[in-house]
Amino acid sequence: MSVDALRAGAAVIDLLEALGVPVDQHTADTPQRVARAWAEALTGYEEDPRDHLLRTFPGPENPGVVMVTGIEVQSTCAHHLLPIRGLATVAYLPHPGDPIVGLSKLARVVDGYARRLQVQETIGSQVVAALDKVLAPRAAGCVITAEHGCMSHRGVRQSTARTMTTSWTGDWTDGAHGAFEVLAEHRAAAAAAPR
């Protein structure tokens, strides 16, 4: 994604003027600060998050479920341009002897898709599709629990509401933990996280 900082700053000036925001010592440099902040928030368009899964390591004959909980999700709602913040759990069930990826790569895949204008359901489905495409595991899943600024800061103003979405693929019945255990671990991580 090519960023035109001058055009983006000019657009913020137009927006603030249209909303009747006065220019003062606090807002004079706001347009360029906002342009830089949005460029950083939308870096997910500059990458293919699946690329993080390309470097693999030899896996064991009986790998069981590979699961990372407590992955921070920071995204932006495609409908209102307000923040989505929460936690994700990513899990996959490799075939015996198949390669595995570094655990940090699972978090990087989530972050890569989250740094776009999004809806929560899409982030989870994109993460699972990436795991399926690159690793071809027996099963993959992504669970996300998040707070949405479009619900907490406007409209119904429900500041304690959280949305949980799940995306699953493959056959979890053979897993040592299975999808229920993935959900339980996700709920435990979400409950332990500071608000």
BELTA-V764201 format. One record per helix or strand of 2 or more residues. SS is the DSSP state (H for helix, E for strand). FROM is the first residue (numbers start at 1). TO is the last residue. Records with the same first field share a line. If there is no record, write none. Layout:
BEGIN
SS: FROM-TO, FROM-TO
END
This chain:
BEGIN
H: 5-18, 30-41, 43-46, 49-53, 103-114, 120-135, 149-152, 178-192
E: 56-57, 65-77, 83-93, 100-101, 117-118, 139-148, 163-170
END
